Amino acid sequence: MAGMAYPAYKRLKRYAIIGLFISMTAFAGCAPVISQKTLDTVDRAAVFKDVQAEPARYADRPVLFGGAIIAVENLTGATYVEVMQQPLNSRLKPVDPGNTQGRFIAVFKGFKDPAIYAPGRLLTVAGKVFGSQTRPLGKMDYRYPLIEVSEDHLWPGPGESASPGVSIGLGVGVYR
């Protein structure tokens, strides 16, 4: 009898290890792209539409925005990335380009290569509002809120992968 219980114990141990590995892999895929420490500071009441309308009112408030890169301008000591705002999904990825509420400029310290931060790439940024800048947009002047970036995530471009070629998944759903 004792000999019968031992192989069952080994099988149970093996299944427990496999289950633990699958759980860890699943939870790792759910980690936010912006650190929890930064997310905890974000003012969720500061929605883009309001910040765009009154940037001075939101000065020094931490925000979380994302969208598609339109242009990159490198200056001495800083890079200005013009972004067409888009709503963020639960993974903080910009989605639904037809639902934009305007544009903003993400201001990075130092140099960001325009070949990497290329037009069309999706970008999520966390940072503080520090004013606005009026620039020409077509034949009009447009006021861009300025966001001093403290943390960002550049999403993989077309044909790029954010993860290794192996994946494990369960369930059915729509993935954007």
N, C-alpha and C positions, 0 to 999 in steps of 0.2 A: 504494500500500500504506500509506504513511504517513497518507494521508487517511482510511483505514478505521479505524485505531487510535484516532484522536482522538475520534470520536463514542463509541466503546466506553469510552474513558477518562472521558468526561463522564457516561455512564450509570453507570459504576462509582462515580464520585464522588457522584452523586446518591443512589444506593442506600446508600452508606456514611453519608451525612448523615442519611437517613431512618432507617437502622438505629440510628445513634447517638441520635437523638431518641427513638425507641421504647424503647431501653434505658434512657435517662435517666428517661423517664416511668415505666417499670416499676419501677425501683429507688427512685424518689421515693415511690411508693405503699407501699413496704415499710419505710419509715423508722419507727422506734419513736416512740410518742407521748410517751414520757419520754426525756429526753436520755441519750445513751450515758454521759456523765460521771456522771450520777446512777445509772444502772443498774449501773455498775461498782462502786459503793459498797454496793449492796443486799446484805444477808445472806440468801442464798437458802435457808439452813438454817432460817431463822425462818419457819416455816409458820404460817398464821393460827390453826389449832387450838391450837398450843402457846402462841402469844402470848396468845390469849384465856384460856387456862387459867392462865398464869403471867406476867402483864405485867411484873412487877418483875424477873423473870429476864432479860427482853429490853430493859431500860431502856437508852436511848441507842443502840440498834442500828437501823441503817437497814433499812426494810422496804418492800415493794411490795404493796399490796392494792387491791382494787376491789370494786365492787358497785353496788347501786341505792340512791339517796338516799331516806331515809325522812322526815327532818325537818331543818330548819335553824333554828338559834338564834343570833341576833346579840347579842353582849355588847359592852361597851366595849372596843374594841381587838382583838377576836377574833370569829371565827364558828365555831360548833360544828356540824358536819354529821354527822348520824347516818346510818350506811350499813349496809345488809344485805350482808354479804360474799358474794361469788360468786367462783368460780374464774376465772382470766384465761386467754384464749387466747393464741396466739403473737403477736398484735398488741397484747396487754396489755388487751384489751377484756373486761369482765366478761360471763360467759356462764353459762348453766345455773342460773337462780334456785332451782330445786328442790334444788340441791346446796350450799346455804349452810351454813357452819359457825358462824354467829353474826353479831353486830353489832360495829361499832367506831365511834368518833367521830374524824373527821378535823378537826383544829384548825388553822384558817387565821388568820394575822395579818391584822387589818383586817376590812373589811366584804365579805361575799359576798351578793349580792342573792338572796333566796329565790325571786323570780320566775324567775331564771336557773338557780340551783341548786335546781330544783324536785323535789318528790317524784316518784320513778319514773325520773328521769334516771340514766344510768349514769356512774360516776365512777371513775377510776383515780388513786391517790395514791402518791407516794413520800415517805417521811419517817421520822422517828425515833420510836420508842416512848418515851413519857415518863410512863408510869404508867397508872392506870385510874380510873374514876369509876363509882360505883354509883348507879343511877337506877331508879325504878319502871318496870316493863314489865308492863302489865296489873296483876295482883294479886301480883306478885312483885318482888323486887329483882334487878336484872341488872347485872353488872360489865362495863363497856365498856372495852376497851383504848383509850388516847388516842394518836393519831398526830399529831405535829407535822409538818404538811405542808411539804415543801421544793419539791415540784413536783407538778402535777396535770394531768389531762386530763379535761374534761367532754365526754362523747360526745354527738353530735347527738341531739336528741329526735325523736319521731315526726314525720314530715313535714319534717324539716330535712335538709340535706345538708352533709356535711363537705368536699365537693369541688365543683369546677365541674361544669357539666352535661355535659362531654365526658369520655369515658373510653375507654381502649383496654385490652383484656384478651385473654389467651390462656389456653386450658386449660379444664378442667372441674373443678368441686369444689363443696363445700358452704361457703357463706359465712354467718357468723353475725354 
